[in-house]
């Protein structure tokens, strides 16, 4: 434990969360990985424990805790070997609920945020489109004002919790001619007439549901508009720093867990009369991987501390995701090699670790896009600051 960032209270929280996950989640993981469906009862249990309300103010039935509680939540979720289960949980809290926390009005918070904290409603974030990818400004989904409603048409893809969730924080163009200044954010009930979902069949993250969503003349009351019309791009850009940092933290935690598992195996597996953790080629490669993980972990903690103080950290959060997900991928790849043939067998945990890790450099902004964003900040001196509201 790093006492520079974590207090005794943090450590007690970590221990109780670990116990909760082992008792309430781990026995069901293999079933959820197989069926691709996380049963509703577990959401309610998370809500009852307060885990969905760590970053939500007490006025909205949350706990209003510092960001290092979030780090612990993310790290321990990575250590039960289901990237999909972890993704369903953190996408609900740190994609959907982040927007409700920051940008919803009182009525919207009462209707959506409080039930989300309590585990009664599951949220998802609908930004990525089949033709758009990381090009947010190029989205094609439209929301046309008609009286007291907006009529939404278009599609979204790669939406975690999009099949079994209850509401969508949806980005749509209210003024298609205005580029990124024409984007608005709506809360859309998942069961609204005209919303349909196609469940995607993924290589990894098998426990989570990932949807392609279609919107066919979906009528949404104007009271479900978040903030001002045309203010959506600002909201999305604000949330990206946290999303990237979440994925950076996930990556270092996943890598740490993978290394612990591999070392356990290496200390028991024998070849040529000794355990394989005694062979220099394996020992030295393991140490390289461990060192890379430690560097990423401590960098990520520093960025968390920046965000927790309300500092501008778009560059740092983007670097966090870029470097940590690459590192975690290398860790998974090489640790599978340490296991030899057993690494390739589904009955051993490494195969899932490798599959789940591979999404890191893709989801939430590909590494290629992130490099260009960092280049614009460092080389072109571009600022992704959000203007003061």
C-alpha positions, 0 to 999 in steps of 0.5 A, a space after each residue: 500500500 502506498 501511504 503517500 496516497 492511501 490512508 488507513 480508512 482507504 485500506 479498511 475500505 479496500 479490505 471490505 470491498 475485497 471480502 464483498 467481491 469474493 463472497 458476492 461476485 466471484 462465485 457467479 463470474 464464470 456463469 456471467 462470462 458464459 451467458 454474457 448477462 450479469 444478473 440484476 441482484 448484484 447491482 442492488 447489492 453494490 448499491 446497498 454497499 454504497 459502491 456506486 455512490 463513492 463520487 456522488 455527493 451526500 445530497 444525492 444519497 452518495 458518499 462524497 469521497 475522494 478519488 482514491 476510493 474510486 481507485 480502490 474500487 477500480 483496482 479491486 474489480 480488476 482482480 477478480 478476473 472478469 474485465 467484462 464484469 468490471 466494465 459493466 460496473 465502472 461504465 455505469 458509475 464513471 461514464 453514465 453517472 459522471 454526466 448525471 453528477 456534473 450536468 443534470 438538473 435537480 429533477 433529472 438527478 432525482 429521477 436518474 442519479 439517486 436510483 443509479 446510486 442505489 443500484 435500481 437503475 443501470 446507465 450507459 453512455 451513448 457517444 460512439 457511432 458505427 461510422 464515427 469512432 473517436 470522431 465525436 464531432 462527426 456524429 450523425 445521430 440527430 435530435 429534432 425539436 418538435 413542441 415539448 419533445 425531441 425526436 431522435 434518429 440514428 445509431 450508436 455502437 460499442 455501448 457497455 450496458 446498452 442491452 440490459 441497462 435502463 437509460 442512455 446518456 445520449 449525444 445527438 446533433 440538435 444543429 447538424 450544421 454547427 459541427 461540435 457546437 451543435 451537439 446536445 446530451 439527452 437522457 433516454 429511457 432504454 425502453 422508449 418506443 423506437 429504441 432497439 439493441 443488437 448485442 455484439 459478440 466480443 473477443 473478451 469482456 464476455 460478461 458485459 453486454 455491449 450493444 449497437 443501438 438504433 433510434 427510430 423516431 424516438 420521442 424524448 421529452 425536452 425536460 430530458 435535455 441535459 444543460 443547454 442545447 449545443 453544450 454537449 461537446 463540452 460535457 463530453 470533453 470534460 468527462 474524457 479525462 476521467 474516462 481515460 484515467 479510469 482505463 489507465 488505472 484498470 490497466 495497471 491493476 489488471 497487470 499487477 494481478 496478472 503478474 501476481 498470478 504468473 509468479 505464483 505459477 512460476 514458483 510452483 512449476 518445475 522444470 529440469 529439477 527446479 521451479 521456473 522462477 529460478 531461470 534467469 531468462 524468465 526472472 529478468 523478463 518478469 522483473 522488467 514487466 513488474 518495473 513497467 507496471 510500477 512506473 505506470 501505477 505511480 504515474 497514475 496515482 499522481 494524475 488521480 491526485 491532480 484530478 482530485 484537486 480539480 486540476 487540469 489533467 487532460 494531457 496526463 490522463 491521456 498519457 495514463 491510458 496510452 502507456 498503461 494499456 500498452 504495458 498491460 497488454 505486454 504483461 498479459 502476452 508475456 505472462 501467458 508465455 510463462 505458463 507455456 501450454 497451460 496459458 493457452 488452456 481455457 481452464 486456466 485464468 490467463 486466456 481470459 486475462 489476455 482477451 480482456 486486456 486487449 481491449 485496453 488500447 482500443 476502447 475509450 479512444 484508441 492509442 492512435 487517436 490518443 497519440 494525436 491528441 497528445 501531439 496536439 497538446 505538446 507540439 501544436 500547443 492546443 488546449 482542450 480546456 473547457 470554457 468556464 460555464 
